[in-house]
């Protein structure tokens, strides 16, 4: 109980933490700016520019010329910070629907610090994708509410359209981190 009280006091004093934004490869200035803006407008986490990181050769798959997102997460797991988001313009993939190399917009480990987003599929929606993936790093799973930012795209490439962002349940869950 005493440990929880100390943790809560630290969080109140220091704020809810930081998000380290790491350029993976050479993402466009536009992609990085979109991600940073969306995160800054949504979360009370301090944004920190991380050092650029080369895309790891061992995460590259030749058949579809994509980078395995789980391999990128392994690489990003070495970066220090409360939350880390890698941003790339390259195509990324994971195993989904029984396919080993399914193209995706982003991937995160639930309740762990690294996540990755790509503007290759998300284009103008890369900022919303970043908000979604950071939500996962904060412990929030996919949401069944249509239009919620935490709704699963299920590989469709569609980004939530709800102008208010999160549904009530997701907003309540993430309330310590939201503006």
C-alpha positions in Angstrom: 0.0 0.0 0.0 2.8 2.4 0.9 4.5 1.6 -2.4 1.4 2.5 -4.4 1.0 5.7 -2.5 4.7 6.6 -3.3 4.2 5.7 -6.9 1.0 7.9 -7.1 2.8 10.8 -5.4 5.8 10.5 -7.9 3.4 10.5 -10.8 1.6 13.6 -9.5 4.9 15.4 -9.0 6.7 14.4 -12.2 3.7 13.9 -14.5 2.7 10.7 -16.3 6.1 10.3 -18.0 7.5 10.7 -21.5 7.3 9.5 -25.0 10.5 9.1 -26.9 9.9 9.6 -30.7 12.5 7.6 -32.6 13.0 8.1 -36.4 13.4 4.6 -37.9 15.4 4.9 -41.2 14.6 8.2 -42.8 11.0 9.1 -42.2 9.7 12.3 -43.8 9.6 15.4 -41.8 5.9 15.4 -42.4 5.4 12.0 -40.8 7.4 12.9 -37.7 5.6 16.2 -37.3 2.2 14.5 -37.7 3.1 11.9 -35.0 4.5 14.5 -32.6 1.5 16.8 -33.0 -1.1 14.1 -32.5 0.7 12.8 -29.4 1.2 16.3 -28.0 -2.5 17.1 -28.5 -3.8 13.9 -27.0 -1.5 12.8 -24.1 0.0 14.6 -21.1 3.3 12.7 -21.7 6.4 14.8 -22.4 7.5 14.3 -26.0 11.3 13.7 -26.4 13.2 13.5 -29.7 15.1 10.2 -29.7 18.2 9.5 -31.8 17.6 8.3 -35.3 17.9 4.5 -35.6 18.8 2.6 -38.8 16.2 0.0 -39.9 17.7 -3.3 -38.8 18.6 -5.6 -41.6 17.4 -8.7 -39.7 13.8 -7.3 -39.6 13.7 -7.0 -43.4 11.7 -9.6 -45.5 12.7 -9.8 -49.1 9.5 -11.3 -50.7 7.3 -8.3 -50.0 10.1 -5.7 -49.2 8.7 -5.1 -45.8 10.1 -4.8 -42.3 8.7 -7.2 -39.6 7.1 -4.9 -37.0 7.9 -7.4 -34.2 11.6 -7.2 -35.2 11.4 -3.5 -35.1 9.9 -3.7 -31.6 12.7 -5.9 -30.4 15.2 -3.3 -31.7 13.2 -0.4 -30.1 13.1 -2.2 -26.8 16.7 -1.1 -26.3 15.8 2.6 -26.3 15.5 4.2 -22.9 12.2 5.9 -22.0 8.8 5.4 -20.4 7.2 5.0 -23.8 9.1 4.7 -27.1 7.5 5.0 -30.6 9.4 4.3 -33.7 8.3 6.2 -36.8 9.0 5.0 -40.4 7.8 5.6 -43.9 8.7 2.0 -44.9 6.1 -0.8 -45.2 5.8 -3.0 -42.0 4.2 -6.3 -41.4 3.2 -8.9 -38.9 1.6 -12.3 -38.8 -2.2 -11.8 -39.1 -5.2 -13.8 -40.3 -2.8 -16.8 -40.8 -0.5 -14.8 -43.2 3.1 -14.4 -42.1 3.7 -11.1 -43.9 0.5 -9.0 -43.5 1.0 -5.3 -44.1 0.0 -3.1 -41.1 0.0 0.6 -40.0 1.4 0.0 -36.5 2.2 -2.5 -33.8 2.6 -2.3 -30.0 3.2 -4.6 -27.1 0.4 -4.3 -24.6 1.5 -2.5 -21.4 5.1 -2.3 -22.5 7.1 0.7 -23.7 7.9 0.2 -27.4 5.6 0.6 -30.4 6.1 1.3 -34.1 4.0 3.2 -36.7 4.4 3.5 -40.5 3.1 6.1 -42.8 3.3 3.7 -45.7 -0.3 2.6 -45.3 -1.5 5.2 -42.8 -0.5 8.2 -44.9 -2.2 11.3 -43.4 -3.5 9.1 -40.5 -0.1 8.2 -39.1 -0.7 10.6 -36.1 -4.0 8.8 -35.2 -2.2 5.5 -35.6 0.5 6.7 -33.2 -2.2 7.7 -30.6 -3.7 4.2 -31.0 -0.4 2.4 -30.5 0.6 4.5 -27.5 -2.7 3.6 -26.0 -1.7 0.0 -26.2 1.6 0.7 -24.4 -0.4 2.3 -21.7 -2.3 -1.0 -21.2 -5.4 -0.5 -23.3 -6.5 -3.3 -25.6 -8.6 -3.0 -28.7 -12.1 -1.5 -28.3 -15.3 -2.9 -29.8 -16.9 0.6 -30.1 -17.1 1.7 -33.7 -15.1 4.9 -34.4 -13.1 4.8 -31.1 -9.4 5.4 -31.7 -8.7 2.1 -29.9 -10.9 0.1 -32.4 -9.0 -2.7 -34.2 -8.6 -2.0 -37.9 -8.4 -5.8 -38.4 -6.0 -5.4 -41.2 -8.3 -3.2 -43.2 -6.0 -0.1 -43.2 -8.9 2.0 -42.0 -8.3 4.5 -39.2 -11.0 5.4 -36.7 -13.1 8.4 -37.7 -14.6 9.4 -34.4 -13.8 13.1 -34.1 -13.8 13.0 -30.3 -11.2 10.3 -30.4 -11.7 7.7 -27.6 -15.0 6.3 -26.5 -16.1 6.9 -22.9 -14.6 3.6 -21.6 -11.2 4.1 -23.3 -11.1 7.8 -22.2 -11.8 6.6 -18.6 -9.1 3.9 -18.8 -6.5 6.4 -20.2 -7.6 9.4 -18.1 -4.4 9.7 -16.2 -2.5 10.3 -19.4 -5.0 12.3 -21.5 -5.2 16.1 -21.9 
